[in-house]
Amino acid sequence: MDRKARIREYKETPRLMGVCGVRNTTNGRWLVRSSVNLPGMINRTRFQLENGSHKNRELQKDWNELGPEAFEFETLDTLEPTDQPGCDPSEDLRMLEEMWFEKLTLSEGSGYDNKPERGA
């Protein structure tokens, strides 16, 4: 397969959508986010934390103090892609994110946000 065909195939491959979380294993706090590209969201979050540039100051502070070994990155839920053209999954992702945020902050501990931000 030539390079252009591989690039086209990559671009046409649907990304895994859903909800991911970053869990502080020492205090039980969570950061919950939804995205149309979960692997990208997890990679971006990890990169920002490792480089001290994450927007959530409390999470960044804990990361800096406790180190990466105190955190787990998890895929919490996935959303199946639809074959319908023009379908926007943002509302479904928002609802999944809110559901997981409530579930985890009520059962596990407080979250890093008062309420979840909207997904990407």
TAGI-V407782 format. One record per backbone hydrogen bond with DSSP energy under -1.0 kcal/mol. NH is the residue of the N-H (numbers start at 0). CO is the residue of the C=O. Records with the same first field share a line. If there is no record, write none. Layout:
NH->CO  CO
This chain:
5->1
6->2
7->3
8->4
9->5
10->6
11->7
17->34
18->76
19->32
20->73
21->30
22->71
23->28
24->69
27->23
30->21
32->19
34->17
37->15
40->36
41->37
42->38
43->39
44->40
45->41
46->42
47->43
48->44
49->45
50->46
51->48
52->47
56->54
59->55
60->56
61->57
62->58
63->59
64->60
65->61
66->62
69->66
70->67
71->22
73->20
75->18
76->18
78->16
86->83
92->88
93->89
94->90
95->91
96->92
97->93
98->94
99->95
100->96
101->97
102->98
103->99
104->100
105->101
106->102
107->103
108->103
111->29
119->33
